[in-house]
Amino acid sequence: MIFDDELNMLEQEIANAQDIDELNYLRTTNEKKYWWSSIFVAGLFYGLNGKVGKMIIIWILSVITLGIYALYIMYKSYKDENEFNNRMEYAILQRTKQLKGTAE
């Protein structure tokens, strides 16, 4: 474990504690914080201040706007391709009828 030396010293201090107040003090001063909560708090601090906050907001807006734009492009290209295919099929069908009419 990374904190072996620190834990050994803390165990000695706990063994030498004189009262409950001292134990509570040792608990509150030596308690390890969860790393993800520290990152979350630091992220919020930097996210709400200065250039980093603007950068995060731009990333979020970019994902949303690029997502909407990508959906529009996909819809538009599908619509255009579908219209092209339909017109092509109609032209092929018309020519097929003409060829069958002249073959008879």
N, C-alpha and C positions, 0 to 999 in steps of 0.2 A: 504494500500500500504506500502511496505517496506521502501520507501523513504519519508514518510510523514514529519518527522522532518526536514530532509534536504531540502525538497521542501519549507516548511514554512520559513526557514531561507533565502533561495535563493530568495523567493518572497519579503522579506523585503529588501534584498540587491538590488534587481531590482528596488524597489520603491525608494530607496535612491540613485540610480545611477545618476551621474551628467551629463554624456554625452554618445554619441553613442559608443565611444571607450571603455568605462567602461562596457557598455552592451555587446559589442562583446567579451570583456575579460571574463565576467561572463558566456557567452554562451559557449565559447571554453573550459573553465576550468571546468565547471560543466556538460557538455554534457555526458550522459551515453553512453558507447560503447555497441554495441550488443554483447551478450555473445557468440554467435556462431562464430563471427569473432575473438574474443579473443581466443577461443578454437582452431580455425583453425590456427591462428598465432603461438600459443604455441605448437600445434601439429607439425607444420612445423619446428619450432625451435628444438624441441626435436627429430623429425624424421630425421633431417639432421645432428645431432650431437650425437656422442657416441654410447653407447650400445642400446639405445632405437631405434635409426635409423636402426641399424643392425637387431634388433628384428622385426621391422616393415617390412623390406625388406625380412627377412626370412619367415615371415607369408605370405607375398604375393607370394613369390616363392613356399612355401609349398602348398598353395592352388592351384597354377597352376600345379605344378608337381604332386601333389596327384590327382588332377582332371584328368590329362592326364593318369596317372597310373590306376586310377579307370576306365576310359573309355576303356583302353587296357584290363584290367581284365574282364570287362563286355563283350567286343567283343570276347575275347578268350574263356570265359566260354560259351557264346552263340554258338560260332563256334563248340566247343567241344561237347556241348549238342546236337546240331543239327546233327553233324556227328554221334554221338552215336544213336540218334533216327532213323536216316536214315538207319544205319546198322542193327539196331534191326528190323525195319519194313521189310527190305529186307530178313533177316533171317526168320522172321515170315511168310512172303509171300512164300519163298521157302519151308518151312515146310508145309504150308497149301497146296501147290501144290502136295507135296509128299503124304500127307495124303489123298487128293482127288484121287490121282492116285492109291493108294493101296486099297481104299474103293470101287473102281469100279470093 
